[in-house]
Each structure stands twice: as C-alpha cells, then as structure tokens.
C-alpha cells in the first residue's frame, strides 16, 4: 500500500475523488478502447467457445456477475460466473477444454484469480483479462488483455475500477452480439452507452447531498441490507461490499426474492433496506416485497426510475434515476449513489475509507492482509 491514501484524514478522501472521476474514465473507455474491445470480441467469436466463464474476487467478482447477465441476454454464448477460488479448485477439468475464461482484477495480481486463469489455460481454455494495471501476473497468463484507464486507484475501496469493468464487459457483449447476428438491440444500447458519462455526472451532482443525508439516517442502524434482481443482483452485492469495506458496518446483499428466505427475520426498525429496482421485470415483485419490509418498520431506500417510483410508494426514501435506460446497463449507473452512501457512512463514522483498516498495525501485520495478492 502506498502512503498516498494515508495522507488524508478528512473529507474529501481519495475515494470521493475516484467517484467524481468516473464520468471522465467512462468517456475515455468509450472513445479510446472501443477498437481494442471490438478486436477482443472478434477473437472470442473466432474461438467459438463452448462456454464462457467470468471470474474475479470481491468487487471484480461482482462486475463479473453483472457482465454474465449481459453476455447471456445478448449473445448466443453460454456464460457462467464463478468466484475465482471456486473456478480454480472445484470445477472439473473437462469444462475448461474449448472454453473461454474472462478474469477480472483491478490490481492484476489477485492470487486466486491468477491461479484460476492459469489453471484454466493449462487445461485448454482461451483466456482474457480485464485489469487496471498493465504488466501484471494476470495479464502475463492471458491471451488477450484489456487495461482500463486511470491506473491504480489511490483508495483501496475501488469504485472507479468497478464501473470501468462493467463498461468494458457491456461493450464486449454488445460487439459479440452483433457478430452473432443480434444487431437490432445493440443499436439502442450503443446510443445509451454514449450517454452514460453525462448520466453518471448528473447522478453524482444530483445525489451527493441526498446520500449524505441518508447516510446520517442509517448511521445508528445495526445493519443495512441491499437487494436487487437480474443484473442488479450484482449492484446489491457491490453496494453491500462497499458499506462493509469503508464504513465497517454489518451489511449483506441478496437477490430480491432471497430476502424472504431467512434474512426476513432480521428486518425491524434497526435495519435499513436498499432496493435496487430499475422498473423492469422485477418491479411487481419488488413492490410486494417493499410493502412487507415497510410493515416491519425498516428504513426503506429505493434506487429506482421514475416508472419504478410509482410502484414503490412505500419506499419513503426514493433515489430517482433516469427513465429510458436498458435494464442491462442500469448497474453501471445505479451503483453510483450506493458508492456515495458507503462513502458518507464512513465519513460519519470517522473512518478513513481509503485504507480498509490497514492503517491499524495488528491488521497490517496479519497474514490475512498479505495473502490476497501475488
């Protein structure tokens, strides 16, 4: 860890600046990486893989999960997402023959991800890595490498990297879909992608004060649950992960329906529930579940479109997002207010969100702090 993140002891921390920088980075990916991403997509199409595995750890796993939905819905490829340790240790060797593995790591040195990719390649898979730093161990064992712009984040609570990974995966899936002959939905998706930098900018500018207020309301809660469906299951997992990492609060992310199967016993007036619902296929079920959560006294926060807001009336804290965005692309935009929520929770709790407690001697010296990376 560099000394740079330690140099700040109050707002604005590096994490906040990384969030603010996301529109610029997304614009850079769209303008400068499109040709390379198209070439990688053409390679995937020429390989004609029997299966595509997406993998990563932590934030990168959440991005892989969101990417899996896009690939599965737009292309003819059979896509599956697994955490890196599971992929490298528990999948039968036969599944790797003539497969393609897309491994994601902002550092490019995540131990489990590097080992999984190397294992897959040695057993017949084509390999692609999406990294934030060039010339890394993960890139070294990849047939194709996509390096997202911006370099290593100054904050250990990676935010920019997640959005960058999601944009790359969506661009990759759109080009693969066009190569598979599924061009019609791709035209509108490409138009929507070009509008993302401005939408992210407006989301940051319009939601910062709101998320600061909501963070103060959540401050004395004894837990925050995040729920979402489809590609926004990944958003729920990432929102929860950021809350745990930077605010050190008890938080869990669930698929929308799964909150009813066990986690419902946790719901009471000391819990906050964040519902990520763009107003699409899961809207009716989200409205039913919101009603039940509200009856149990939990603080309900809904990140939703204007269309969704009309059905989620019992969510008294609405984070209004723009209409007209394809559900497959909403995770890129909907994660932004959740990043801000986690950040302001950390600030309210007097935590430094940049260091993930590695400024504390006992954790920095522990084996758990050194075993993640090669």
N, C-alpha and C positions, 0 to 999 in steps of 0.2 A: 504493500500500500504506500502510495506517495504521501508526502507531507502536506500536499496542497489542500485536500479536504479538511485536514485538522486546523487549517489556518483561519477558519471561520467559526465564530462562536455564537452567532445570532443571525436572524433573518436579514437579508436573503442568503440562504446557503446555496451551495453548488447545485443541489438537487432542483431548486426552484429555477435556476438559470437554465438547466438542462431541459426542463419542461417548457420554458419560454422559447427555447431554441428549436423546438420540434417542427414548427411550420417551415423554417428555413431548410432543415435537413430533409424533410419530406419533399420539398420542391427540388432539392439537389438530386435526390434519388430519381425522381420522375424525369428530370432533364438530362442527367449525366449517366445514369446506369441502365437506361431503357434498352440500349443496343446490346449491352452485355447480357442483360436478363433474357432478351429475346434469343440470343445465341445459346444460352444455357437451356432454355425451353426447347429449342430445336434439337439439342443433344438428347434431352430426355425423350423426345418424340422418336428420334432415330434409334435409341436403345430399346424402345418398346418394352418397358419393364413389366413383369407380371404383377408387381406390387411396388408401391412407393411407401416407404416408411419415413415419417418425420419424427425427429427426436431432439431432445435437449434436456437441460436441468433448470429448475426454478423458473425464472422469467422466460427463458428461452423455450422451456417445455410448454409454457402457456401460449407462446407465439406459435409453436408447432401445432398445438391443438387447434387454434384458430385457423391456421393455414390448411390443416387437414379438411376442415369443412369446405373451404373454397375449392380445393382440388377435387374433392368428391362430388361437389354440386355442379361444377362447371365442366369437368373433363370426363373422359371415359376410363381414367386410371383408377385402380383400386388403391385408395390411400388409407393408411392407418397411422396413428400417433401413439408412441410409447415413450415413457421416461427412459433416459439413456441407460441406466443401470439394468432395467428390465430388458431392454432390447439386446444389450450385450451379454446378459447372463442367463436369460430364461426363455429365449426364443430358440426353437430347433434350428439347427444349421441349414436344413433344407430350404427354409423360407428365404434365405439370402441369395440363392442361386437365381440369376437374372432379375434381381430386384434392384431398386434404386433407393438409396438412403440419403435423405436431406438432413444434415446435422447442423444445429444452430447453437452458437455460443458467442456472446459479446466479447469475451476475452480470447476466444480461440484456444483456450488451454484447460477447459473443464475436463477433469480427469475421466469421469465416467463417459462423457460424450466422445472424447478422443478414443477411448478403448472400444466403445461400441462401434464407432465408424471403422476403425482398423480391423476389428473382428469381422464386420460385415464385408469389407473389401476383400479380406483374405478368403472369404467363402463365396465369392462370385458376384458381389454387388457392385454396381456403379455408385460413385459417391460424390456428393455435393456438400459444400459447407457454406454457411452464411455467418460471417464473423465481423466483428467491429475493428479488428486489428490485423494487418497483413503479416505474413511470415510467422505463422503460429503453428503449433503442433497439429491442430485440427486441419488447417489449410494444407499442411505437408502431406497428409494422407488422403487428400481429396482429388478426384478427377477434375472437378470444376470448383472454383472459389468465387464467391461474391462478397466483397468487402463493403460494408455500409459506411457512409461518410461520417466525419466528425471525430474519429479516433476514439480512444478510451475515455469513458466518462469520468469526470472529476469526482462525481459522487458514486459511492458503491451501490446505492439504491438505484439501479439502472432504470431509466424511464425512456429516454431517447432511443435506446437500443431496442426496446420492445416495439415501439411504434415503427422504427426503421425495419425491423424484421418482418412485421406484419405487412408493411407496404411492399417489400420485396416479394414475399410469398404471394400476395394478391396479384402483383404484376406477372409473376412466373405462371400462376394458374390461368390468368387471362390469356397469355400467349399460348400456353398449352391447349387451352380450349379452342382457340382459333385454329391451331394446327390440327385439332381433332375434328374440325368442321363445324364447331358450335359457335359460329361468329355472331349471331344475332344478339344474344345478351351481352356480349363483350363490348359492343359499340357504346351502349349506355354506361357500362361500368368504366370504360376508359374516360368518358366525359366526366363521370363522378370522381374518378381518381385525380384528374387535373384540378378539380375544385377543392380537394382535401386540404392543401396548405392554408387556404383562406378560411375554410371552415374550422380548422384547428386553431388558427389565430383568433378567430371570433369567439371560439369556445373558451380559450384561456382568458381573453379580455373580459368576457361577459360573465364568467363563472368564478373568477378568483375570489371576489368578496363574498359571494354566496357560499362557497366551500369553506371559507374561513369561519363564517357564522355557523355552518353545520358542524364543523369540527368542534367548536365550543359547546354545541349541544350534545355531541357524542362523548365529550371529554370524560364524564363521570359514568358512562355506561360500563358494564363489566364484560361487554363483548359486542362485536359487530359481525353480522352475517351478510354475505354477498351472494345473490342468486341471479342466474341468467340461463337462458336456453340457447340451443344451437351454437352458432359461433360465439355468442356472448356468455356461454359457459366459461370460455377462456377468459373473458373480461372479468367475470366474477372471481375466478381463481387469482388473476393478477391483481385485482383490487384488494383482495384479502391479503395476498402475499406482501404487497407494499405496506399495508397497515401494520402487519406483524413486524416487518423489517425495520421500519423507521419510527413507528410510534410505540412499538413493543407492547401492543395491546393484543388480547385474545381475539382472534378473528378466523373465520372459516369461509370458504367459498364452496357453493353447491350448484349442481344443476337445479333448475327451477323446481321440478317435481320432487327431488330428493329431500328438500327441506321438510316434507311431510312425513318422511320415513325415518324417524329417530330424532333429527335435530329439532323438530317441533317442540320437544319437551323443554328446550332451553328458552323458548320465547316467553318474555314477560316485560315489564316496564323498564327493566335494566338492560334491555338489549335493543340495539338498532339493527334494522334490516335494510340493506340497499338492494333494490330490484332493478336490474338492467333489462329493459324491455323496449325495443325499438318500435313496437306496434305492429308486429307481423304475425307469424304463425302461432306464436305462443301467447298472444295478447289476451284471449279469453281466459285461458288457464291462469295467467298472471293476475288478472283482475280477481278471480275467485280466491286465489291464494293470498292476495293483498288484503282482501276482506277478512280472512281468518286471522292473519297476522295482526291487523288493526284491532280486532276484538280482544286479543290477548294483551294489548297495551304497549306493544313495542313501538319504538320510533321508526316510522316507515319513510324511507327516502327512495324516490323513483327517478332513475335516469331514463328518460323516455322522449319520444317525439310528441308533437302536438296532438297527433292522432291517438297515441297511446295515453296521453294525459286525460283524454275524455273518458277512458275506461278505468283508469287508475285513480279515481276521485278520492279514495280513502287514503291515498298516499299524500299526506298533508305537506310534504316537502318535495316538490317537483323540480327536477333539474331538466329544463326544457331543451331538447336538442332539435335540430332542423328536420323537417319532413323531407321526403323525396330522396333519401339515401338508401341504396340497396342494403338489405339486412346483412349480406356477406361483408360489406365494407364498414358497417357500424362499429365493430370492435376497435378500429383504428381511431375513431372519433370519441367513442363513449368511454374509453379508458382515461381520457384527459381529466375530466372532473374528479375521477377517483384518485388519480395521482395527486391532484391538488388537495383532496380531502386527507389523504395519508400524510402529505407534507405538513399541512396546518395542524393536524393532530400531533405530529412530532414537535412542532414549534410550541404548541400549547402545553405540551408535557415536558418542555425544557430538554428535549432530546436533540442531538445532532444527527440529522437524517443522512449525512454523508458517510458516516464511518461504521454503521451497523455494529456499534459497541466495541469495535476493535481498538478503540482508544483506552479500553479497560485492560489492564495488564494481565489479569487472570485469563481472559478470553483470548487475547492475542498470543499468549504463551501456550495455549492448549492445542492438542493435536487436531481437534475439530476445525480449528481455524486454518490449518495448513494442509489438510487432506483433500480439499476440493480441487485444487489446480495442479497441473504438472509442473 
